[in-house]
């Protein structure tokens, strides 16, 4: 049985997933699950959970963007000093990402580097 705090945290988590899901199918599944999770919650609790999820999603997007940028720098650095600093940033921001975000960030960085070559 979920406590009210667990229910709130579950809703924040599912809303965050819905906002950061990579496919429309995943987004739809997450949104459907939020209906069941939010049953019995007050409108104020639901709105608070939405605000928290939006902040979480923004932080996740920022971390991925920073990860990709640092990874591109690692791949294109022309000095050891820049390469070393960017590598630390890759590790810092990469630790904040899910496995799926991490993998897609690597692919995005590779595409960016390829585009820069042309």
FIKOLZA-1660 file (N, C-alpha, C; in steps of 0.1 Angstrom, whole numbers, plus 5000, padded with zeros to 4 digits):
% residues 118
   i   px   py   pz ch aa at
   1 5008 4988 5000  A  X  N
   1 5000 5000 5000  A  X CA
   1 5009 5012 5000  A  X  C
   2 5006 5022 4991  A  X  N
   2 5013 5034 4990  A  X CA
   2 5009 5044 5001  A  X  C
   3 5019 5051 5007  A  X  N
   3 5015 5062 5015  A  X CA
   3 5013 5074 5006  A  X  C
   4 5008 5085 5012  A  X  N
   4 5005 5097 5004  A  X CA
   4 5018 5102 4998  A  X  C
   5 5029 5102 5006  A  X  N
   5 5042 5107 5001  A  X CA
   5 5047 5098 4989  A  X  C
   6 5046 5085 4991  A  X  N
   6 5050 5076 4980  A  X CA
   6 5042 5078 4967  A  X  C
   7 5029 5081 4969  A  X  N
   7 5020 5083 4958  A  X CA
   7 5024 5096 4951  A  X  C
   8 5027 5106 4958  A  X  N
   8 5032 5119 4952  A  X CA
   8 5045 5117 4945  A  X  C
   9 5055 5110 4951  A  X  N
   9 5067 5107 4944  A  X CA
   9 5066 5099 4932  A  X  C
  10 5057 5089 4932  A  X  N
  10 5054 5081 4921  A  X CA
  10 5048 5089 4909  A  X  C
  11 5039 5099 4913  A  X  N
  11 5034 5108 4903  A  X CA
  11 5044 5117 4896  A  X  C
  12 5053 5122 4905  A  X  N
  12 5064 5131 4900  A  X CA
  12 5072 5123 4890  A  X  C
  13 5076 5111 4894  A  X  N
  13 5085 5102 4886  A  X CA
  13 5078 5099 4873  A  X  C
  14 5065 5095 4873  A  X  N
  14 5059 5092 4860  A  X CA
  14 5057 5104 4851  A  X  C
  15 5054 5115 4857  A  X  N
  15 5052 5127 4849  A  X CA
  15 5066 5131 4843  A  X  C
  16 5076 5130 4851  A  X  N
  16 5090 5133 4846  A  X CA
  16 5093 5124 4834  A  X  C
  17 5090 5111 4835  A  X  N
  17 5092 5101 4824  A  X CA
  17 5084 5105 4812  A  X  C
  18 5071 5109 4814  A  X  N
  18 5063 5114 4803  A  X CA
  18 5069 5125 4796  A  X  C
  19 5075 5135 4803  A  X  N
  19 5081 5146 4797  A  X CA
  19 5094 5144 4790  A  X  C
  20 5101 5133 4794  A  X  N
  20 5114 5130 4788  A  X CA
  20 5114 5117 4780  A  X  C
  21 5103 5111 4778  A  X  N
  21 5103 5098 4771  A  X CA
  21 5107 5100 4756  A  X  C
  22 5114 5091 4751  A  X  N
  22 5120 5092 4737  A  X CA
  22 5110 5090 4726  A  X  C
  23 5099 5083 4729  A  X  N
  23 5089 5080 4718  A  X CA
  23 5075 5083 4722  A  X  C
  24 5067 5086 4712  A  X  N
  24 5053 5089 4715  A  X CA
  24 5046 5078 4722  A  X  C
  25 5049 5065 4719  A  X  N
  25 5043 5054 4726  A  X CA
  25 5046 5054 4741  A  X  C
  26 5059 5057 4744  A  X  N
  26 5063 5058 4758  A  X CA
  26 5056 5069 4765  A  X  C
  27 5055 5080 4758  A  X  N
  27 5048 5092 4764  A  X CA
  27 5034 5088 4767  A  X  C
  28 5027 5082 4758  A  X  N
  28 5013 5078 4760  A  X CA
  28 5011 5068 4772  A  X  C
  29 5020 5058 4773  A  X  N
  29 5019 5049 4784  A  X CA
  29 5021 5056 4797  A  X  C
  30 5031 5065 4798  A  X  N
  30 5033 5073 4810  A  X CA
  30 5021 5081 4814  A  X  C
  31 5015 5088 4804  A  X  N
  31 5004 5096 4807  A  X CA
  31 4992 5088 4812  A  X  C
  32 4990 5076 4806  A  X  N
  32 4979 5067 4811  A  X CA
  32 4981 5063 4825  A  X  C
  33 4994 5060 4829  A  X  N
  33 4997 5056 4842  A  X CA
  33 4995 5067 4853  A  X  C
  34 4997 5079 4848  A  X  N
  34 4995 5090 4858  A  X CA
  34 4981 5091 4863  A  X  C
  35 4971 5088 4855  A  X  N
  35 4957 5088 4859  A  X CA
  35 4955 5079 4871  A  X  C
  36 4960 5067 4871  A  X  N
  36 4958 5058 4882  A  X CA
  36 4965 5062 4894  A  X  C
  37 4977 5067 4892  A  X  N
  37 4986 5072 4903  A  X CA
  37 4979 5083 4911  A  X  C
  38 4974 5093 4903  A  X  N
  38 4969 5105 4909  A  X CA
  38 4955 5104 4915  A  X  C
  39 4948 5092 4914  A  X  N
  39 4935 5090 4920  A  X CA
  39 4936 5093 4935  A  X  C
  40 4927 5101 4940  A  X  N
  40 4926 5104 4954  A  X CA
  40 4934 5116 4958  A  X  C
  41 4943 5121 4949  A  X  N
  41 4951 5133 4952  A  X CA
  41 4943 5145 4950  A  X  C
  42 4946 5156 4957  A  X  N
  42 4940 5169 4956  A  X CA
  42 4945 5175 4943  A  X  C
  43 4937 5184 4937  A  X  N
  43 4942 5192 4926  A  X CA
  43 4955 5199 4929  A  X  C
  44 4957 5204 4941  A  X  N
  44 4969 5211 4945  A  X CA
  44 4981 5202 4945  A  X  C
  45 4979 5190 4950  A  X  N
  45 4990 5180 4950  A  X CA
  45 4994 5176 4936  A  X  C
  46 4984 5175 4927  A  X  N
  46 4987 5171 4913  A  X CA
  46 4995 5182 4906  A  X  C
  47 4990 5195 4908  A  X  N
  47 4997 5206 4902  A  X CA
  47 5011 5208 4908  A  X  C
  48 5013 5205 4920  A  X  N
  48 5027 5206 4926  A  X CA
  48 5035 5195 4920  A  X  C
  49 5030 5183 4918  A  X  N
  49 5037 5172 4912  A  X CA
  49 5041 5176 4898  A  X  C
  50 5032 5182 4890  A  X  N
  50 5035 5186 4877  A  X CA
  50 5046 5196 4876  A  X  C
  51 5046 5206 4886  A  X  N
  51 5057 5216 4886  A  X CA
  51 5070 5210 4889  A  X  C
  52 5070 5200 4899  A  X  N
  52 5083 5193 4902  A  X CA
  52 5088 5185 4890  A  X  C
  53 5079 5178 4883  A  X  N
  53 5083 5170 4872  A  X CA
  53 5088 5179 4861  A  X  C
  54 5082 5190 4859  A  X  N
  54 5087 5199 4848  A  X CA
  54 5102 5204 4852  A  X  C
  55 5104 5207 4864  A  X  N
  55 5118 5211 4868  A  X CA
  55 5127 5199 4866  A  X  C
  56 5123 5187 4870  A  X  N
  56 5131 5175 4868  A  X CA
  56 5135 5173 4853  A  X  C
  57 5124 5175 4845  A  X  N
  57 5126 5173 4830  A  X CA
  57 5136 5183 4825  A  X  C
  58 5134 5196 4829  A  X  N
  58 5143 5206 4825  A  X CA
  58 5158 5203 4828  A  X  C
  59 5160 5198 4841  A  X  N
  59 5173 5195 4845  A  X CA
  59 5179 5183 4837  A  X  C
  60 5170 5174 4833  A  X  N
  60 5175 5162 4825  A  X CA
  60 5179 5167 4811  A  X  C
  61 5171 5176 4805  A  X  N
  61 5174 5181 4792  A  X CA
  61 5187 5189 4793  A  X  C
  62 5189 5197 4803  A  X  N
  62 5201 5205 4804  A  X CA
  62 5213 5196 4806  A  X  C
  63 5212 5185 4814  A  X  N
  63 5223 5176 4816  A  X CA
  63 5227 5169 4803  A  X  C
  64 5217 5165 4795  A  X  N
  64 5220 5158 4783  A  X CA
  64 5226 5168 4773  A  X  C
  65 5221 5180 4772  A  X  N
  65 5227 5190 4763  A  X CA
  65 5242 5193 4767  A  X  C
  66 5244 5194 4780  A  X  N
  66 5258 5196 4784  A  X CA
  66 5267 5184 4782  A  X  C
  67 5261 5172 4783  A  X  N
  67 5268 5160 4781  A  X CA
  67 5272 5159 4766  A  X  C
  68 5263 5162 4757  A  X  N
  68 5266 5161 4743  A  X CA
  68 5276 5172 4739  A  X  C
  69 5275 5184 4744  A  X  N
  69 5284 5194 4741  A  X CA
  69 5299 5191 4746  A  X  C
  70 5299 5185 4758  A  X  N
  70 5313 5181 4763  A  X CA
  70 5318 5170 4755  A  X  C
  71 5310 5161 4751  A  X  N
  71 5314 5149 4743  A  X CA
  71 5319 5154 4730  A  X  C
  72 5313 5163 4723  A  X  N
  72 5317 5168 4711  A  X CA
  72 5331 5175 4712  A  X  C
  73 5332 5182 4723  A  X  N
  73 5345 5188 4726  A  X CA
  73 5356 5178 4728  A  X  C
  74 5353 5167 4735  A  X  N
  74 5363 5156 4737  A  X CA
  74 5367 5151 4723  A  X  C
  75 5357 5149 4714  A  X  N
  75 5360 5143 4701  A  X CA
  75 5367 5152 4692  A  X  C
  76 5367 5165 4694  A  X  N
  76 5373 5174 4685  A  X CA
  76 5384 5183 4691  A  X  C
  77 5387 5180 4704  A  X  N
  77 5397 5189 4711  A  X CA
  77 5411 5188 4703  A  X  C
  78 5417 5200 4702  A  X  N
  78 5430 5200 4696  A  X CA
  78 5441 5201 4705  A  X  C
  79 5438 5202 4718  A  X  N
  79 5449 5202 4728  A  X CA
  79 5446 5192 4739  A  X  C
  80 5456 5187 4746  A  X  N
  80 5454 5177 4757  A  X CA
  80 5446 5184 4769  A  X  C
  81 5449 5197 4771  A  X  N
  81 5443 5204 4782  A  X CA
  81 5428 5205 4780  A  X  C
  82 5424 5209 4768  A  X  N
  82 5409 5210 4765  A  X CA
  82 5403 5196 4766  A  X  C
  83 5410 5186 4760  A  X  N
  83 5404 5173 4760  A  X CA
  83 5402 5168 4775  A  X  C
  84 5412 5170 4783  A  X  N
  84 5411 5166 4797  A  X CA
  84 5399 5172 4805  A  X  C
  85 5398 5185 4803  A  X  N
  85 5387 5193 4810  A  X CA
  85 5373 5188 4804  A  X  C
  86 5372 5186 4791  A  X  N
  86 5359 5182 4786  A  X CA
  86 5356 5168 4790  A  X  C
  87 5366 5159 4791  A  X  N
  87 5364 5146 4796  A  X CA
  87 5358 5146 4810  A  X  C
  88 5362 5154 4819  A  X  N
  88 5357 5155 4832  A  X CA
  88 5342 5160 4832  A  X  C
  89 5339 5169 4822  A  X  N
  89 5325 5173 4821  A  X CA
  89 5316 5162 4815  A  X  C
  90 5322 5154 4806  A  X  N
  90 5314 5143 4801  A  X CA
  90 5310 5133 4813  A  X  C
  91 5320 5130 4821  A  X  N
  91 5317 5122 4833  A  X CA
  91 5307 5128 4842  A  X  C
  92 5309 5141 4845  A  X  N
  92 5299 5147 4854  A  X CA
  92 5285 5147 4849  A  X  C
  93 5283 5151 4837  A  X  N
  93 5269 5152 4831  A  X CA
  93 5264 5138 4827  A  X  C
  94 5273 5129 4823  A  X  N
  94 5269 5116 4819  A  X CA
  94 5263 5108 4831  A  X  C
  95 5268 5111 4843  A  X  N
  95 5264 5104 4855  A  X CA
  95 5249 5107 4858  A  X  C
  96 5244 5118 4853  A  X  N
  96 5231 5123 4856  A  X CA
  96 5220 5117 4846  A  X  C
  97 5225 5110 4836  A  X  N
  97 5216 5105 4825  A  X CA
  97 5212 5091 4827  A  X  C
  98 5201 5087 4822  A  X  N
  98 5197 5073 4821  A  X CA
  98 5205 5067 4811  A  X  C
  99 5205 5054 4810  A  X  N
  99 5212 5046 4800  A  X CA
  99 5208 5050 4786  A  X  C
 100 5195 5051 4784  A  X  N
 100 5189 5055 4771  A  X CA
 100 5194 5069 4767  A  X  C
 101 5193 5079 4777  A  X  N
 101 5197 5092 4774  A  X CA
 101 5212 5093 4771  A  X  C
 102 5220 5085 4778  A  X  N
 102 5234 5084 4776  A  X CA
 102 5237 5079 4762  A  X  C
 103 5231 5068 4758  A  X  N
 103 5233 5062 4745  A  X CA
 103 5229 5072 4734  A  X  C
 104 5217 5078 4736  A  X  N
 104 5213 5087 4725  A  X CA
 104 5222 5100 4725  A  X  C
 105 5227 5104 4736  A  X  N
 105 5237 5115 4736  A  X CA
 105 5249 5112 4729  A  X  C
 106 5254 5100 4730  A  X  N
 106 5266 5096 4723  A  X CA
 106 5263 5096 4708  A  X  C
 107 5252 5091 4704  A  X  N
 107 5248 5091 4689  A  X CA
 107 5247 5106 4684  A  X  C
 108 5241 5114 4693  A  X  N
 108 5239 5128 4689  A  X CA
 108 5253 5135 4687  A  X  C
 109 5262 5132 4696  A  X  N
 109 5275 5138 4696  A  X CA
 109 5283 5133 4683  A  X  C
 110 5282 5120 4680  A  X  N
 110 5288 5115 4668  A  X CA
 110 5282 5122 4655  A  X  C
 111 5269 5124 4655  A  X  N
 111 5263 5131 4643  A  X CA
 111 5268 5145 4642  A  X  C
 112 5269 5152 4654  A  X  N
 112 5274 5165 4654  A  X CA
 112 5288 5166 4648  A  X  C
 113 5297 5157 4653  A  X  N
 113 5311 5157 4648  A  X CA
 113 5311 5154 4634  A  X  C
 114 5303 5145 4629  A  X  N
 114 5303 5142 4614  A  X CA
 114 5299 5154 4606  A  X  C
 115 5289 5161 4611  A  X  N
 115 5284 5173 4605  A  X CA
 115 5295 5184 4604  A  X  C
 116 5302 5185 4615  A  X  N
 116 5313 5195 4616  A  X CA
 116 5324 5192 4605  A  X  C
 117 5326 5179 4602  A  X  N
 117 5336 5175 4593  A  X CA
 117 5333 5179 4579  A  X  C
 118 5320 5181 4576  A  X  N
 118 5316 5184 4562  A  X CA
 118 5314 5198 4560  A  X  C
% end
